[in-house]
Amino acid sequence: MLTAPTDHPLDLTTQTILTVGSYGLWVVLLGIAIRMGIQQRTPFYALLIFAAAFGAFFEPLYDVGMALWFYTPGLWTTFTAFGIPQPVWAHSGYVVLYAGPAMFICDRIAKGLTRTGLFQWAAIELACSCIFEMVGINGGAYEYWGPHVFRIFEYPLIIGVLETAQVICFAVAAAELRRRSSTVAPLFGLFALFPCTFYLANFGAGAPTIVAIHLDQPSPLLVTLATLFSIAAAGLLIWSASCLLPAEAAKA
């Protein structure tokens, strides 16, 4: 049975880049959120940013499920749960990778985003996920140590697909919450909505993959089939979310 690479060295340069870069982007995104909020007279976008940052406190659950380990020696940590230390850039990473795209998607939904447009945003999120995580993995900050399949530069593709489904579901649900809210108070529901949609996708659509990679004796064939099933389930989630948006407008 495979075990986490607890003795693997941490690349301190990559840690610095991820920390400084992600927190810098957090400041930029928060500035954009505040500006959009002032223009539209709503705290919605700023709350969305902080909801994702808050959601990072539950990252250890994801790490256990997806067999993710942050290299420990020299790691700047916030806390440890399930024996897994959490890096200081986890909160800013959530903001950059999840809240940032969701914020722009919600804004476009309010302006009439179509199903095709949502699929385009899904492609953008998938690309962002791949780039961000490939930098972290190949830069020597962490790894998915389980018997994952379909790896690209050591990055399991299923992770990006599930993250994409998660962001799309969160954005569509958040936009609907905003549309139906007549006061500010219901918007604080974003702090509960984020972890709900996060684990809806990752532990819902990703359930077959999670079980397969944690078997006492993982089967490469079974992991492959489970991963394909999870990819299909994630795609179904994205398609289902798109059905809540208007179809392509008819051409004049």
N, C-alpha and C positions, 0 to 999 in steps of 0.2 A: 504494500500500500504506500503510495507516495506521501511525502510529508513536506511541509512548507520549508523553503530555503532560508532558515533562520540565521545561518552563518554567512550569507552572501553579503559582500561589502556594498556599501552605498556610495554612489558617485556624488560627492558633495557639490560639484559644479552644477550638475543637473538639478539637485535639490534647490540650489540658490536660484537658478533660472525659473524653475516651476513656481517657487515661492514669490519672488519679486515680480515675475511676469504676470502671474494670475492675480495677485493683489493689485497690481497696477491696472489691469484690465477691469477688475472689480470697481475701482474708483471711476474709471471711464464709463462703464455701464451704469453705475449708480447716477452719475451726472446726467447721462442721457435719459434715464428713468425719471429723474426729478424734472428735467426740462419737459419731457412728454407729459408728465403729470400736471405741471403748471399749465401747459397749453390746453389740456383736456379736462382740467379741474378735477383731478382724481389722484389719490395716493396709490392706486392700483399697481402701477409699474414698480414703484419702490418697494411695496409690500411683497411683490412677486420675487424681487431680488433677495430680500431678507428671508423669505420662506424657503428658498432653495439653500441658502447658507445655513439656516436652521436644520434643514433636512440632512445635512452632512453629519450631524451628531449620530445618525443611525447607520452610518457607513459600515461599522463592524458587521452588521447583519449581512450586508452585501458581500463583504470580504469572505465571510465564512461560506456563503452559498456559492460564490463564483471562484473560490480558491485563489484569492488575491492576497499577496503578501508584500508589505512595504519593507524594503531592506532597512534593517534596524540600526546597526552601529553608526552613530553620528546623526541619527534622524532627529529632526526638530519635531517634537510630538506635542499633542494637546492632551490626550488621554489614551488609555489602553482598555480594550474590552475584548472578551473572548481570547485573550492572550495576543491580540493583534494591536500594535501601536498605531496611532493615527497621526499622519503628518499635518503640520500646521497649514499646508496649502490645500487640504481637503475641502474646507469651506469655500475658499476662493475658487477652487476648481469647479465646485458645483455651480457657483454663480456664472462662471465663464462658459462652461460646457452645457449647462441645462437652462439656467434662468435667462441668459443672454438671448439665445435663439427663441425661447418661449416668449420673451418680451416682444420681440419684433413680430413673431407670428400672431400674437394676440392683437397687436396694433393693426396688422393687415386684416385680420378677421373682422375687426370692427369697421374696416373700410371696404368689406365685401370680398375678402379672399375666397377664391374658388377651390374646388377639389384639386384641380391640376396644380394650382399655386401651392397648396398644402404638400403635395407630393414633391414639388420642387424644393420646398423647405426641408422636407424629410431627407432629400439627397444632400442638401447642404449640411444638415446636422450629422449625417453619417460620415461625411468627409471630415468635418471638424473633430468628431470622436476619434476617427482613425489617426488623424494627424497628432492630436493631443496625446493620445495614449501610446502611439508608436514612439514619440519623443521620450515619454516617461519610461517606457519599457527598455528601449534600445539605448537610452541615456544612462541606464543603470540605477533607476529610482525604485522600481518595483517589478513584479512579474505575476502573471496568472500561471500558477505552478501546477494546476491540475491537468489531467489528460485531455485537454481541449483539442479539438480538431479544427481544420480550416484556418490555420494560422497564417498571417501575413506579417513578415518581419516580427515573428514571435507574438503577434497580437491576434487573439481569437476573434474572428469576424463576428461571431454570435454576440459578443459584447457590444459592438457598435450597432448592430441591428436592434438589440433590445434597448439600448440607450436611445436610439432614434424613436422607437415606439413609445418609450416613456415620455420623452419631450413632447411628442405630438399629442399624446393623450393629456398631458398636463396643460399644454397650451390651449387645446380646444375646451377642456373642462373649465380652466380658469377664465377664458373668454366668455363662456356661458354663465359662469358665476357672476362676472362683472355685468353682463347684459341684464341679468335678472335682479340685480341688487339696486334697491332704491336709496339705500344709505351706505355709509362707509363701513359700518359694523360687520356686515356679512363678508366683506373682503378679507377680514382677518382669518377667514376659513381657509385661505391659501396655505396657512401654516400646517393645516391638517391635510389639505388636498395634495400637497407635494409628495409627502411620504406615501400617501395612498396610491397615487398614480405611479410613483417610483416602483413600489413593490407589486403593483398590479401587473406591470409589464415584466419586470425582471424576475419576480418570483412566481408570476402567473404564467405568461408565455414561456418563461425560462425554466419552469419547473422540470420538464423532462431532462433538460441538459444538466441541471443541478443534481438531480438524483443519479443520473448516469455517471457523472464524473466523480461522485462520492461513493460509488459501490466499493465493497471491500476488494473486489477483483474487477476493476473496470475493463469492459470489453471495447476495443476500438470500433467494432462494427456497431455495437449498441450506442456508444457515444456519438457516432456519426449519424445514426438514425434519429436519436433524440435531439441532436443539434439541428438537423433538417426540420424536424417537427417544430422546434422552438422558433426557427426562422420563419416558417410558414405561419405560426401563431402570431408572431410579432407583425408580420405583414398584414394579417387579418385585422389586428388591432388598428393599424394605421389606416387601412381601408375603411373600417367601421367608423373611425373618427372623421374621416373625410366625408362620410355620408351625412354628417350634421351640417355641412357647408353647402352653399348653393352650387349647382352644376355650372359648367362654363356658360357665360352669357352668350346669347345668340348674336351672331354678327349682323350688323345693319346692312 
